[in-house]
């Protein structure tokens, strides 16, 4: 018979750290840190050793949007609804649904969500487009399923329109990620070859972008594959596959124009870069860039970082699909069924517009920071990004051409991050990403910057890669740097303070939220 005391001790030990039976992001069998409490990007973790520590968790792959009182306010309607449901359940009476299999109907929360989504559609800037009232949305749980749903809908609609059932291939970027690579669309094929997709040439972060050559390669790709390809996927700003690298806008629009001329449907995957994170004043990059996709995906932070919900929006074809009796094939038990997820996502959609100017302002600060990190790294790091989604890749030049050396450098960087108590999102491409909450304050942004500066220099020292001095960094040519890196420094001037920027704690015209001396060190 089991010893109850011993069993209890073992259970408590298991609860004190990540369980060794959990198969997740680390090899199964290894204990993981246990996240005990969160306050924005500040997390309290308990290590397997039992030690507790506070870390700046600034990565998290764009999965969270708001924190603290803002998040509480967004969760409150759903919390009140669930509390009422619990009282009804306890009384044995009819209770409000918390979830419902869509074969039996949908919940009232769905209508509120769709009403909140409609003002943000990326096609609303074209008032002459008669197809705008013909859109529909498929709801899913995570990004990979949302991409599948987008492909599902555009292919069904294309087949109904043209009668051509041969064009069912999907074109993906030669460097791309649209979900777990074992089963999702994207450039990686770790288990088997994906015979339903073909890869097209894309610009690569850190390489010289020869647009004429890329266009020629893309046209050759279209000549070879366009008769079989029905849909092409684009990430307007890459996620983990290129560490936040934004597509050159003009080049992306030309790619789309060439593909559309061949009758290929366009899907933009904005699971990571959407929801206003790009910092250009709209919910979707596709609207800001005027890409006019046939379908677009969203997900991750739309559930507030609390509930899993994602989706795909079809620009037009709702009536045609209905008349043909076509359903979305990418559907399952929990697709659009969770009331709490829908209610939270509705509140997030209503709240995000209030923060778009702050995201834009903080994006300018991030541009200064990442430009500085790239320069002091003396070529070790390549920086790129926009808004609140930035990243760095370790170069493949110089000593980094040796993959074993590059691998050691990445591991060194990861270790120094742990020591500095900062957790960016380490990506398989060989670098890291930073994507904090929309309501992060500018002081925390520069606290993050100082830690990343420390980690970068420590990695360079360990690897024997000498940093530039600050004076040398200021004179380095940054003509080819991403947008925003060459912005001029602004001296402290409290007269320029704005009420809105104070309310969002993103003001840099005074010393209320960030030390001017620290900030000036990072400005170019």
C-alpha positions, 0 to 999 in steps of 0.5 A: 500500500502506498505511503500517503505522506510520501505520496503527498510529498511527491505530489507537492514536489511535482507541483513545485516545478514543471512536470517531467511527464509534460512533452512540450518545448523542451525534451520530455523528462526535463523539469521546466521553470514554473510560472507562479505569477505575472504582472505584464512582462514581469514573471515570477518563476520557480526554478527546478532548484526551488529558487524563485526569480523575477524575469522580464518575459519579453518574447512569448511569440506575440501571444499576449496583448494587455496586462494588469487593470487593462486585462482585468477590464477586458476579462470582466464581462466574461467573468460576470457571465461565468459567475452567473452561469455557475450560480445557475448550474448550482441551482439546477436550473437552465444555465447560460452556455459556456461552450456549445458544439456548433452542430447544435447551434452557436452562442450569442457571443458570436454575433458581438464578436463579428460586429466588433471585427467588421470595422477592422477588415482590411478591405474597408478602405475601398468604398467602391468595392461591391464585394465588401458585404460578402465576407465571412469568418471561420473561427479556430483555436490556433494559428495552424488551423486558421491558415488551413481554414483560409486555404479551405475557403478560398480554394472552395470558392475558386473551384466554384467560380472557375470549375477548375479542380486541378489548382489545389496546390499551395505556395509557401515562402522558401523561408516560412512558418504557418504552424507546427512544421510536422503537419502545417504549411511552411518551409520546414518538413521534419517528418515527411515531404508535403506534396500539396505545397511548393516553395517560392523564393523570398528575401532573406534577412541579412542578405543583400536584397536584389529585387530584380533577381527575386522578381525574375526567380518568382516569375520563373516559379510562376511559369513552372507552377502556376497552373497547379497552384490555387493559393499562395501564403504571405507573412507581411512580417515574418515571425519565427522563421525570420525573427520579425523581418518585415517584407519590403512593402513594394516588393511584396505588393509586386509579388502579389500582383504577379500571383494574382495575374496568374489567377492565384488566390492571396492569403496573408497570415497575420497571426503574429504581426496583426492586431495592430502590433505592426505599429502603423495604425490599423489592425492588419498590416494588409490594410496599411500596405493595401495588399487586398488579400482574398483571405486573412488570418488572425489569432494569438493575442486576440484572446488576451493571452488567456483563451485560445481563439484564431480565425480566417476571414474570407473577403468575398464568396459567402453567398456563393458558398451558401448557394452551393451548400458548401461548409467549411471543411476545417471545422471541429468541436471547439471551433468558435464554441467558447463563450469566454474566448469570444467575449474576451476577443470582442473586448480586445478588438474594442480596446486595441484602437485606443492603444495604436498611437502608443504602439506606434510611439513605442515602435519608434523607441524599439527601432532606436534600441535594436539599431543600437544593439546591431551596431554595438554587436559589430556585425554579430547581430542583424536587427529588423522589425516594426511596432512592437515586434522586433528581432535579431538574427546572428549573422552568417558572415565572418566566423559565423559562417562556421555553423558550430561557432554560430550554434555556440554563439546562440547558446551563449546568448541564451545562457546570458539571457537566463543570467540577466533575467530576461527571456526573449523568444529564441527562434530556430532561425538563429536569433531572438524576437521581442514582442511585449504587451501593447500596454507595456510602459516605455521605462520597461522597454528601456529596462529590456534594452539595458539587459539585452545590451548586457547580454549582447556584450557578454556573448561577444566577450565569450565568443571573442567578438569585439564590440564597437565603442559607443563613439564608433557606433555613432559613426557607423553607416546605417543608411540601409537600416530598417525604417526608424533606425535613423530617427534623430534624438529628441532632447527632454522637453516637458512642454511636449508632453501629451496627456495620451502618452502619459496615460499610456506611460509611453511619453519620452519628453519628460523623465516621468517614465524613463531616465533620459540619460539611459534613453539617450544612450540608445538613440542614434 
